[in-house]
Amino acid sequence: MRSVWNGSISFGLVSIPVKTYSATERTASVSFVRIHEKDGGRIHYRKVCELDGEEVPNEEVGKGYQAADDTIVPITDEDLAKLPLPTTKTLTILAFVGADEIDPLQLDKSYFLGPNGAAATKPYALLRDALEHQEKVAIGKVAMHGRETLAMLRSHDGAIAMHTLLWPDQVRSARTVAPSDKVEIRENELTLAETLMDSLGELDESELHDDYREAVEELVSAKLEGGEPAAPRAAPGTGGKVIDLMAALENSVRAARESRGEGGDGAEQDEESASVTPIGSRKSAKKTAAKAASGSGAKKTAAARKTSGSAAKKTASKKASGSGGSGTKKTTGSGGSGGKKTAAKTSAAKSTAKKSTAKRSGKKASA
């Protein structure tokens, strides 16, 4: 790769000579050329001077700064070289911060930094390992392509990656596009949305490709062969129709699970997903469930005790009535030893009653 900027990283009193390489490749993307529709000829852009109307060759094209009154002030490379700008050949690190403190909207272009010379290898590796170990990024300033910009350095795949950043005042505010009215989101809607996020799974970068570029290449091949291009595939969507949000979420969760080969009734799974307890209250929900189970067990135990006590009272009542006289029927049954004991006690009571009657009759006769 050809380096696009050579300089050094200023890390305290340490200076690290580096070469800068572009980290992205845009030639693989779809690009079109402009043609004359009438005859198919290419249309070229020529650099023409607005004063004399003549085409200007590249070696005669310079730079100029347009002032507030539209006056063009010529600026030469010698003028820029004389500017007291320390970041022209040095990337000065200002601070080390967490990566989450950088707004992704500020990210501009990406580069790789490589050590420039054998002497730069060790301090380069030291900075790379320190960034990785501390899980931080370095923020600095650098002058590239005729302007000074912010830069972020981070450890990436054994090298140091540099991302040029936009200045904070170059990022527009989102207040004009954010909803002005307060939107109420229900708990089950949020739960289903989070379930859908979990159902989609992780991203496999090996499966990512440019569908649009492939479609354009197929179209070009068909035209070169003189055939008709294939009919475009219909893109999934609602066509701008108003839809039921909950139904759309449930269908999305079902489709995501089916695409991952998960079995089961989708409707039942969606219903279970809709009643998922939020993460923050899962512990309290478990405690509540445990208390409910404990309370239910206590109620069942109390009910069992009441039933046992009632049965004991009935048995005592039957015993009392059994010993009252001969009019009581014998208690029989084949259910177990309890019935036999009751029958034996009843017979004993009758026998005692007969003996008492005989004694009374004997006393009256002797009198």
VENSUL-V547510 format. One record per pair of residues at least 24 apart in sequence whose C-alpha atoms are under 10 Angstrom apart, sorted by the first residue. I is the first residue (numbers start at 1). J is the second residue. Records with the same first field share a line. If there is no record, write none. Layout:
I->J ; J
This chain:
3->111 ; 112 ; 113 ; 114
4->111 ; 144 ; 145
5->89 ; 111 ; 113 ; 143 ; 144 ; 145
6->88 ; 89 ; 90 ; 113 ; 114 ; 116 ; 144
7->87 ; 88 ; 89 ; 90 ; 91 ; 116 ; 142
8->87 ; 88 ; 89 ; 90 ; 91 ; 92 ; 113 ; 115 ; 116 ; 120 ; 142
9->87 ; 89 ; 90 ; 91 ; 92 ; 93 ; 113 ; 123 ; 124 ; 127 ; 140 ; 141 ; 142
10->87 ; 90 ; 91 ; 92 ; 93 ; 94 ; 140
11->91 ; 92 ; 93 ; 94 ; 95 ; 123 ; 127 ; 138 ; 140
12->92 ; 93 ; 94
14->123 ; 124 ; 127
15->90 ; 91 ; 92 ; 120 ; 123 ; 124
16->90 ; 91 ; 114 ; 115 ; 116 ; 117 ; 119 ; 120 ; 121 ; 122 ; 123 ; 124 ; 127
17->89 ; 90 ; 91 ; 113 ; 114 ; 115 ; 116 ; 117 ; 118 ; 119 ; 120 ; 121 ; 123 ; 124
18->90 ; 91 ; 112 ; 113 ; 114 ; 115 ; 116 ; 117 ; 120 ; 121 ; 124
19->111 ; 112 ; 113 ; 114 ; 115 ; 116 ; 117
20->111 ; 112 ; 113 ; 114 ; 115 ; 116 ; 161 ; 162
21->110 ; 111 ; 112 ; 113 ; 114 ; 161 ; 162
22->109 ; 110 ; 111 ; 112 ; 113 ; 161 ; 162
23->109 ; 110 ; 111 ; 112 ; 113 ; 161 ; 162 ; 163
24->109 ; 110 ; 111 ; 112
28->210 ; 213
29->210 ; 212 ; 213
30->210 ; 212 ; 213 ; 214 ; 216 ; 217
31->213
77->146
80->146 ; 147
81->146
85->142 ; 143 ; 148
86->141 ; 142 ; 143
87->140 ; 141 ; 142 ; 143 ; 144 ; 147 ; 148 ; 149
88->141 ; 142 ; 143 ; 144 ; 145 ; 146 ; 147 ; 148
89->142 ; 143 ; 144
90->140 ; 141 ; 142 ; 143
91->139 ; 140 ; 141 ; 142 ; 143 ; 144 ; 149 ; 150 ; 151
92->138 ; 139 ; 140 ; 141 ; 142 ; 150 ; 151
93->138 ; 139 ; 140 ; 141 ; 142 ; 150 ; 151 ; 152 ; 153
94->138 ; 139 ; 140 ; 141 ; 150 ; 151
95->136 ; 137 ; 138 ; 139 ; 140 ; 152
96->131 ; 134 ; 135 ; 136 ; 137 ; 138 ; 139 ; 140 ; 152 ; 153
97->131 ; 134 ; 135 ; 136 ; 137 ; 138 ; 139 ; 152
98->131 ; 134 ; 135 ; 136 ; 137 ; 138
99->135 ; 136 ; 137 ; 138 ; 152 ; 153 ; 154
100->136 ; 137
101->136 ; 137
102->137 ; 139 ; 152 ; 165
103->165 ; 168 ; 171
104->165
105->165 ; 166 ; 168 ; 170 ; 171 ; 172
106->150 ; 151 ; 163 ; 164 ; 165 ; 166 ; 167 ; 168 ; 169 ; 170 ; 171
107->150 ; 151 ; 152 ; 163 ; 164 ; 165 ; 166 ; 167
108->149 ; 150 ; 151 ; 163 ; 164 ; 165 ; 166
109->151 ; 162 ; 163 ; 164 ; 165 ; 166
110->151 ; 152 ; 153 ; 161 ; 162 ; 163 ; 164 ; 165
111->153 ; 160 ; 161 ; 162 ; 163 ; 164
112->153 ; 154 ; 156 ; 159 ; 160 ; 161 ; 162 ; 163
113->153 ; 159 ; 160 ; 161 ; 162
114->159 ; 160 ; 161
115->159 ; 160
124->159 ; 160
125->155 ; 158 ; 159 ; 160
127->153 ; 154 ; 155 ; 159 ; 160
128->153 ; 154 ; 155 ; 156 ; 158 ; 159 ; 160 ; 161
129->154 ; 155 ; 158 ; 159 ; 160
130->154 ; 155
131->155 ; 156 ; 160
132->156 ; 158 ; 160
137->161 ; 162
138->162
139->163 ; 164 ; 165
140->164 ; 165
141->165
187->274 ; 275 ; 276 ; 277 ; 278
188->246 ; 273 ; 274 ; 275 ; 276 ; 277 ; 278
189->245 ; 246 ; 249 ; 250 ; 274
190->246 ; 249 ; 274 ; 278
191->249 ; 273 ; 274 ; 275 ; 276 ; 277 ; 278 ; 279
192->246 ; 248 ; 249 ; 250 ; 252 ; 253 ; 270 ; 271 ; 272 ; 273 ; 274 ; 275 ; 276
193->245 ; 246 ; 249 ; 250 ; 252 ; 253 ; 273 ; 274
194->249 ; 253 ; 273 ; 278
195->249 ; 250 ; 252 ; 253 ; 270 ; 273 ; 274 ; 276
196->249 ; 250 ; 251 ; 252 ; 253 ; 254 ; 255 ; 256 ; 257 ; 270 ; 273
197->252 ; 253 ; 256
198->253 ; 256 ; 257
199->252 ; 253 ; 254 ; 255 ; 256 ; 257 ; 258 ; 259 ; 260
200->252 ; 253 ; 255 ; 256 ; 257 ; 259 ; 260
201->256 ; 257 ; 260
246->274
249->274
250->274
315->342
318->342
319->343 ; 345 ; 346
321->346
322->346 ; 347 ; 349 ; 350
323->347 ; 348 ; 349 ; 350 ; 353
324->349 ; 350 ; 353
325->349 ; 350 ; 353
326->350 ; 351 ; 353 ; 354
